[in-house]
């Protein structure tokens, strides 16, 4: 635990980009059906990577409880 009161630099106001603009820049489109979602490629390269993701997700969701 640190006792410093330094705060990180604030995010520059001119660096803000809307979600819609980010999607446009990346060329992504919303999923329009459950079938389209089911046909999507698996985002995890292995079961181990999936397990690491779940472990991290669980820890981040329970970080304020401890």
N, C-alpha and C positions, 0 to 999 in steps of 0.2 A: 504494500500500500504506500502510495506516495503522499508527501505532505505539501507538494508544490501547488500553487494556485494558478499556474499558467493554464490558459485556455488555448485550444487549437485556433489557428487562424480561421476566421469566418469564410465560408464558401463565397466566392465572388458573385455578386448579384448578376453580372453580365454573363455568367457561365450557365445560367439556368436554361434548360431545354425541356419543353413539355414532353410527356409520354408519347403523344401523337407525333411530334416532330422526330423523336428518337426512332419510333417505328417506321416512319417514312424514310428516314436516312438509312435504316438497315434493310429496308425493303420487305418488312414482315407485315403480314395481314392477320386480322383476328380469325380464330377458329370459328367456323360457322355451324359445325355439327359435331355430335359425339362420334360419328363414324370417322370424321376427319381426325379427331383427336386419337382414336384407337389406332389409326393407320400411321400415326407419327412415329418417327424413329426413337428408340430408347435413348434418353439423354445420358445414361450412365454406361461407361465402357465395361464395367464388371460388377459382380455382386459385392465385391469389397468396396468399390467406390460408392455404391448405393448405401451400404452399411455405414460408411464414414459420413455420408451426407445425413443420414437419419440420426446418427450419434450427435453430430454438430447441431442439427436442428433441435433435438431434444434438449441439449445443454443450453442453447440460446433461449429457448422458451421457459426454462426453469432457472435461469440465472438470477432473477429477482427474488426467488423463493428462499434461497439459502441465506 
